[in-house]
């Protein structure tokens, strides 16, 4: 049986499958569909310093090959997360990653500082890239210097591993990834949602109250794959792929272009149990090909006119998160 262990910076995972932030709850809400022991890790919905009510309805719209959303980082704030959610995660049988957000650089650092001493949290994912706040301006994920500044502030506030989640809505994602690496990120998550919209031609009404929102689902996979590939070539730290992943073959494609792990999101809305099946399906595919270790696939993309090109350092180590 193929070995599926992988590492994302200092964080060891039993397999490369993580939930994507905003799609699988804050904690263990979905454990009856996908038991934590079947996953590499659980990534929380974004937690902010103060409670956020989110955007007005409608804020989800189904569209071609995916979903549009404009949730607006609805959450009860860090105090409620510390009090009500984290105690339930103490014995989670996988890695626990808390996704953090803010409207100012100091907000990110403040949330990170409050989480630094919590043993339930194995890593922090810094949401630099939500398109549904601040009018979709994406200030922290479209400017490399700003991204570096935010990550540097968070790095000063915590010793936990840091993942920087980037936006695909940029001209040069590699430049942003390098800024995050310089700021102290341990890994890059590539990517958040694309900007998109829908409209009913009969009524003239947009699908979302905010008109423009984040587009996710299978239709974004080629863009997400390109972004992950470019990030893996731009930095020395690991990359976590995210965007349009629904099948075991999707996961392996992201690994081949240089990712050490992946996050799975929108496909869970139609089949929440899919997340729990992916590791077994990956194992079966690797066994069919006679591949003994998942790590051997990482960065094995074959570029035209060149031998096998390594786009990222191979994952090492073994373990099961918690």
VEXVOFI-945033 format. One line per 10 residues: number of its first residue (from 0); their letters; for each residue x, y, z of C-alpha. Coordinates in Angstrom, 1 decimal. Layout:
NUM) a) X/Y/Z | ...
END
This chain:
0) xxxxxxxxxx) 0.0/0.0/0.0 | 1.3/3.4/-1.0 | 2.5/5.7/1.8 | 0.4/8.9/1.8 | 2.3/10.9/4.5 | 3.4/14.4/3.6 | 4.7/17.5/5.3 | 3.8/21.1/5.0 | 6.7/23.0/6.5 | 7.0/21.7/10.1
10) xxxxxxxxxx) 3.4/20.2/10.0 | 3.2/16.5/9.4 | 0.1/15.1/7.8 | -1.1/11.4/7.5 | -2.3/12.2/4.0 | -2.5/15.3/1.8 | -6.2/16.0/2.2 | -7.4/19.1/4.1 | -10.7/20.8/4.1 | -10.9/24.2/2.6
20) xxxxxxxxxx) -11.7/27.2/4.8 | -15.3/28.2/4.7 | -16.6/24.9/3.4 | -16.5/22.5/6.3 | -17.5/24.5/9.4 | -15.4/25.9/12.3 | -14.6/22.6/14.0 | -16.0/19.1/14.0 | -19.5/19.9/12.6 | -18.9/17.5/9.6
30) xxxxxxxxxx) -17.3/14.6/11.5 | -20.2/12.3/10.8 | -19.6/12.7/7.1 | -15.8/12.8/7.2 | -14.2/11.5/10.4 | -11.1/13.5/11.2 | -9.0/10.3/11.2 | -9.5/10.0/7.5 | -8.1/13.4/6.8 | -4.7/15.1/6.9
40) xxxxxxxxxx) -6.3/18.2/8.5 | -9.3/20.4/9.1 | -9.1/24.1/8.2 | -11.6/26.3/10.0 | -13.8/28.9/8.6 | -12.2/32.3/8.9 | -12.0/33.7/12.4 | -11.8/37.5/12.9 | -11.0/39.7/15.9 | -14.6/40.9/16.3
50) xxxxxxxxxx) -17.9/39.1/15.3 | -19.0/39.7/11.7 | -22.6/39.3/10.5 | -21.6/38.7/6.9 | -23.1/40.2/3.8 | -26.8/40.5/3.0 | -28.7/37.8/1.2 | -28.6/36.4/-1.4 | -25.0/35.4/-0.9 | -24.7/32.0/-2.6
60) xxxxxxxxxx) -25.6/31.4/-6.2 | -25.2/28.3/-8.2 | -23.7/28.8/-11.6 | -21.9/26.9/-14.4 | -19.4/24.3/-13.0 | -19.5/25.8/-9.5 | -20.8/28.3/-7.0 | -20.6/32.0/-6.5 | -20.5/33.2/-2.9 | -20.4/36.4/-1.0
70) xxxxxxxxxx) -20.6/35.3/2.6 | -18.4/38.1/3.9 | -16.5/36.2/6.6 | -19.5/35.7/8.9 | -18.3/34.4/12.2 | -18.7/35.0/16.0 | -15.3/36.3/16.5 | -12.1/35.1/18.2 | -13.5/35.1/21.8 | -16.3/32.7/20.9
80) xxxxxxxxxx) -13.9/30.5/18.9 | -11.6/30.2/21.8 | -14.4/29.5/24.3 | -16.8/27.3/22.3 | -14.9/25.7/19.4 | -11.3/25.0/20.4 | -12.1/22.9/23.5 | -13.9/20.4/21.2 | -10.8/20.1/19.0 | -8.5/19.0/21.7
90) xxxxxxxxxx) -8.6/15.3/20.7 | -9.1/15.8/17.0 | -7.5/12.9/15.2 | -5.9/15.1/12.5 | -4.1/18.4/12.2 | -6.1/21.5/13.1 | -5.5/24.7/11.1 | -7.2/27.9/12.1 | -7.8/30.3/9.3 | -7.6/33.9/10.4
100) xxxxxxxxxx) -8.7/37.2/8.8 | -8.7/40.9/9.4 | -9.3/44.3/7.8 | -6.1/45.8/9.2 | -2.7/44.2/9.5 | -2.8/44.5/13.3 | -6.1/42.5/13.3 | -4.3/39.5/11.9 | -1.5/39.8/14.4 | -4.0/40.2/17.3
110) xxxxxxxxxx) -5.9/37.0/16.4 | -2.6/35.1/15.9 | -1.4/36.2/19.4 | -4.6/34.9/21.0 | -4.2/31.5/19.3 | -0.5/31.1/19.9 | -0.8/29.4/23.3 | -3.6/27.1/22.3 | -2.4/23.5/22.0 | -5.4/22.5/20.0
120) xxxxxxxxxx) -4.2/24.6/17.0 | -1.4/23.1/14.9 | -1.1/25.9/12.3 | -2.6/29.2/11.2 | -3.7/30.0/7.7 | -3.7/33.7/7.0 | -6.6/34.7/4.8 | -5.0/37.5/2.8 | -7.4/37.0/-0.1 | -11.1/37.0/0.7
130) xxxxxxxxxx) -12.9/38.9/-2.2 | -16.0/39.6/-0.1 | -14.7/42.2/2.3 | -13.6/45.8/1.8 | -15.5/46.0/-1.4 | -13.4/43.3/-3.0 | -10.3/45.4/-3.0 | -8.0/42.6/-1.9 | -5.4/44.9/-0.5 | -3.3/42.3/1.2
140) xxxxxxxxxx) -3.1/39.8/-1.6 | -2.5/42.1/-4.6 | 0.5/44.0/-3.2 | 3.6/41.9/-2.4 | 4.9/44.4/0.1 | 1.6/44.6/2.0 | 1.3/40.8/2.0 | 4.9/40.6/3.4 | 4.0/43.1/6.0 | 0.9/41.3/7.2
150) xxxxxxxxxx) 2.8/37.9/7.4 | 5.7/39.5/9.2 | 3.3/40.9/11.8 | 1.7/37.6/12.3 | 5.0/35.8/12.4 | 6.1/38.1/15.3 | 2.9/37.2/17.1 | 3.1/33.4/17.0 | 5.5/30.5/16.7 | 2.9/28.3/15.0
160) xxxxxxxxxx) 3.4/27.3/11.4 | 1.9/29.9/9.0 | 0.2/29.3/5.7 | -0.5/32.4/3.5 | -3.7/32.0/1.4 | -3.4/33.9/-1.8 | -5.8/35.3/-4.4 | -5.8/34.2/-8.1 | -7.0/37.7/-9.0 | -3.5/39.1/-9.6
170) xxxxxxxxxx) -1.1/39.6/-12.4 | 1.9/37.9/-10.9 | 1.0/35.5/-8.1 | 4.6/34.4/-7.8 | 5.6/37.9/-6.7 | 3.0/37.8/-3.9 | 4.1/34.3/-2.8 | 7.7/35.5/-2.6 | 6.6/38.5/-0.4 | 4.9/36.1/2.0
180) xxxxxxxxxx) 7.9/33.8/2.1 | 10.1/36.8/2.9 | 7.6/37.7/5.7 | 8.1/34.4/7.4 | 5.3/32.1/5.9 | 6.0/28.4/6.2 | 3.7/27.6/3.2 | 1.5/29.1/0.5 | -2.1/28.1/0.0 | -3.0/28.6/-3.7
190) xxxxxxxxxx) -5.7/29.8/-4.2 | -8.8/31.5/-2.9 | -11.8/32.1/-5.2 | -11.8/34.0/-8.5 | -13.9/37.1/-8.8 | -17.2/36.4/-10.7 | -20.8/37.2/-11.1 | -24.1/36.0/-12.4 | -27.3/37.7/-13.6 | -30.8/36.6/-14.6
200) xxxxxxxxxx) -31.4/38.2/-18.0 | -35.2/38.0/-17.5 | -35.3/40.1/-14.3 | -31.9/41.9/-14.7 | -31.1/40.8/-11.1 | -27.6/39.6/-10.1 | -27.3/36.3/-8.3 | -25.6/37.9/-5.4 | -26.6/40.9/-3.3 | -23.0/42.2/-3.6
210) xxxxxxxxxx) -23.2/41.7/-7.4 | -19.6/40.4/-7.6 | -18.4/37.5/-5.4 | -16.1/34.5/-5.3 | -16.3/31.8/-7.9 | -15.3/28.3/-6.9 | -15.8/24.7/-8.1 | -14.6/22.5/-10.9 | -14.6/25.3/-13.4 | -11.7/27.1/-11.6
220) xxxxxxxxxx) -9.4/24.1/-11.5 | -7.2/25.0/-14.5 | -6.7/28.5/-13.1 | -5.9/27.2/-9.6 | -3.6/24.6/-11.0 | -1.7/27.3/-12.9 | -1.4/29.5/-9.8 | -0.2/26.6/-7.7 | 2.4/25.7/-10.3 | 3.6/29.3/-10.5
230) xxxxxxxxxx) 3.8/29.6/-6.7 | 5.8/26.3/-6.4 | 8.3/27.6/-8.9 | 8.5/31.0/-7.2 | 9.3/30.0/-3.6 | 11.2/27.4/-1.6 | 8.5/26.8/0.9 | 5.8/24.2/0.3 | 2.5/25.0/-1.5 | -1.0/23.7/-0.7
240) xxxxxxxxxx) -3.2/23.5/-3.8 | -6.8/24.7/-3.6 | -9.5/25.2/-6.3 | -11.8/22.9/-8.2 | -10.5/19.7/-6.5 | -13.2/16.9/-6.4 | -11.5/13.6/-7.4 | -8.4/11.7/-6.5 | -6.9/12.5/-9.9 | -7.4/16.2/-9.2
250) xxxxxxxxxx) -5.4/15.9/-6.0 | -2.5/14.1/-7.8 | -2.4/16.7/-10.6 | -1.8/19.4/-7.9 | 1.0/17.3/-6.4 | 2.6/16.8/-9.7 | 2.9/20.5/-10.4 | 4.6/21.0/-7.0 | 2.0/21.0/-4.2 | 2.7/19.1/-0.9
260) xxxxxxxxxx) -1.0/18.9/0.1 | -4.4/20.2/-1.1 | -7.6/21.7/0.3 | -11.0/20.5/-0.9 | -14.0/22.8/-0.7 | -16.9/23.3/-3.0 | -17.2/19.7/-4.0 | -18.1/19.0/-0.3 | -21.4/20.9/-0.7 | -22.8/18.3/-3.0
270) xxxxxxxxxx) -21.1/15.3/-1.3 | -19.7/16.0/2.2 | -18.4/12.4/2.5 | -16.2/12.8/-0.6 | -13.4/14.3/1.6 | -13.3/11.0/3.6 | -13.0/8.8/0.5 | -10.2/10.7/-1.3 | -7.2/9.2/0.6 | -8.3/5.7/-0.1
280) xxxxxxxxxx) -8.9/6.5/-3.8 | -5.5/8.1/-4.0 | -3.9/5.0/-2.5 | -5.6/2.8/-5.0 | -4.4/5.0/-8.0 | -0.8/4.9/-6.7 | -0.9/1.2/-6.1 | -2.1/0.7/-9.7 | 0.9/2.6/-10.9 | 3.3/0.8/-8.6
290) xxxxxxxxxx) 4.1/4.1/-6.8 | 5.2/3.4/-3.2 | 5.2/6.9/-1.8 | 3.1/9.9/-2.5 | 6.1/12.2/-1.9 | 7.7/10.9/-5.1 | 5.1/12.6/-7.2 | 5.6/16.1/-5.7 | 7.0/18.4/-8.4 | 7.4/15.6/-11.0
300) xxxxxxxxxx) 5.8/17.6/-13.8 | 7.6/17.0/-17.1 | 8.2/20.3/-18.9 | 8.6/20.3/-22.7 | 12.2/19.9/-23.8 | 13.4/19.1/-20.3 | 13.8/16.1/-18.0 | 11.6/15.7/-15.0 | 11.4/19.1/-13.3 | 11.2/19.4/-9.6
310) xxxxxxxxxx) 9.0/22.4/-8.8 | 9.0/22.1/-5.1 | 11.0/20.3/-2.4 | 9.7/16.8/-1.9 | 7.6/16.2/1.3 | 9.5/14.3/4.0 | 8.7/12.8/7.3 | 5.7/10.7/8.4 | 3.0/11.1/10.9 | -0.7/11.6/11.4
320) xx) -1.1/15.2/12.3 | -2.2/14.7/15.9
END
